[in-house]
């Protein structure tokens, strides 16, 4: 079975102020491959607002724009639909099994701004599902 998940520039999702690339001591970008490359690529697509990249005006997802709306059932469904479509736009994804969007809370359970996004996709060349989790704030 061939692996079409490819290689990509690794980025630190835990960095304050958003994802940051890592530069090696040799001055090169640190790379990531396989399932982790696909996972990071999907997160990057979901956090990019369409039109943000001039070379690819349709690339991205409206998730961050939708986070500013009230958490009604129809708005949450719109977020799930947008996330599903963005994942399926990646040629490496065969299907999306699950999209769950929940409210962020602090350690004591008090709601915070933003949402936790949990998505399960099936890569085209591998039947084993891939889980993608991240927190998104408007």
C-alpha positions in Angstrom: 0.0 0.0 0.0 1.5 3.3 -1.0 1.7 6.3 1.4 0.3 9.5 -0.1 0.4 11.4 3.2 3.6 12.9 2.0 6.1 15.2 3.8 5.5 18.7 5.1 7.0 21.4 7.2 6.5 20.5 10.9 4.8 23.1 13.0 4.4 23.4 16.8 0.7 23.4 17.6 1.3 24.1 21.3 3.1 27.4 20.6 1.6 30.5 22.1 0.4 32.9 19.4 -0.4 30.2 17.0 1.5 27.4 15.2 5.2 28.0 14.7 7.7 26.3 12.4 10.9 24.9 13.8 14.3 25.5 12.3 17.0 22.9 12.7 20.6 23.9 13.8 21.5 23.4 10.1 19.1 26.2 9.2 16.5 23.9 7.5 12.8 23.6 8.5 12.1 20.5 10.5 9.9 18.1 8.5 7.1 15.7 9.3 5.8 12.8 7.3 3.2 10.2 7.1 0.0 10.4 9.3 1.4 13.3 11.3 1.9 15.3 8.1 -1.7 14.7 7.1 -3.0 15.6 10.6 -1.0 18.8 10.7 -2.1 19.7 7.1 -5.8 19.2 8.0 -5.4 21.5 11.1 -3.6 24.1 9.0 -6.5 24.0 6.4 -9.2 24.2 9.1 -7.5 27.2 10.8 -7.0 29.1 7.5 -9.7 31.5 6.4 -10.5 31.2 2.6 -8.8 34.0 0.8 -6.0 34.3 3.3 -3.5 32.6 0.9 -3.5 34.6 -2.3 -2.1 31.7 -4.4 -4.9 29.4 -3.2 -8.0 31.6 -2.6 -10.4 28.7 -2.0 -8.0 26.9 0.4 -9.3 26.9 4.0 -12.4 26.7 6.1 -14.9 29.2 7.5 -14.5 27.7 11.0 -12.8 30.7 12.6 -15.4 33.0 11.2 -18.2 30.8 12.5 -16.8 30.7 16.0 -18.0 34.3 16.5 -21.6 33.1 16.1 -23.9 31.8 18.9 -23.6 28.1 19.7 -27.0 27.3 18.3 -27.7 23.8 16.9 -27.8 25.2 13.3 -24.5 27.2 13.8 -22.8 24.1 15.2 -24.1 22.0 12.2 -22.7 24.7 9.8 -19.3 24.4 11.5 -19.3 20.6 11.3 -20.4 20.8 7.6 -17.6 23.3 6.8 -15.0 21.2 8.6 -16.2 18.0 6.8 -15.9 19.8 3.4 -12.5 21.2 4.2 -11.2 17.7 5.1 -12.6 16.1 2.0 -10.9 18.8 -0.1 -7.6 17.2 0.8 -6.9 14.6 -1.8 -5.4 12.3 0.8 -8.7 11.9 2.7 -11.1 9.1 1.6 -13.9 9.9 4.1 -14.8 11.8 7.3 -16.2 9.5 10.0 -16.9 12.1 12.7 -16.8 15.8 13.4 -17.5 16.9 17.0 -17.3 20.5 18.1 -17.6 21.2 21.8 -17.2 24.2 24.0 -13.9 24.9 25.6 -13.8 24.9 29.4 -11.1 25.6 32.0 -9.9 23.0 34.5 -12.9 23.8 36.8 -15.4 23.4 34.0 -16.1 27.1 33.4 -16.8 27.8 29.7 -14.1 29.7 27.8 -14.1 31.4 24.4 -13.6 29.0 21.5 -14.3 25.4 20.7 -12.6 22.0 20.8 -12.7 20.3 17.4 -12.4 16.5 17.1 -12.4 15.0 13.6 -11.9 11.4 12.5 -10.9 10.9 8.9 -9.9 7.8 6.9 -6.8 8.4 4.7 -7.1 7.1 1.1 -4.2 4.7 1.3 -4.7 3.4 4.8 -8.0 2.1 6.3 -6.9 2.9 9.9 -8.8 6.1 11.0 -6.8 9.2 11.9 -8.0 11.5 14.8 -7.4 15.2 14.5 -7.9 17.3 17.7 -7.3 21.0 18.3 -8.7 24.0 20.1 -9.9 27.0 18.0 -10.6 30.5 19.3 -12.2 33.3 17.4 
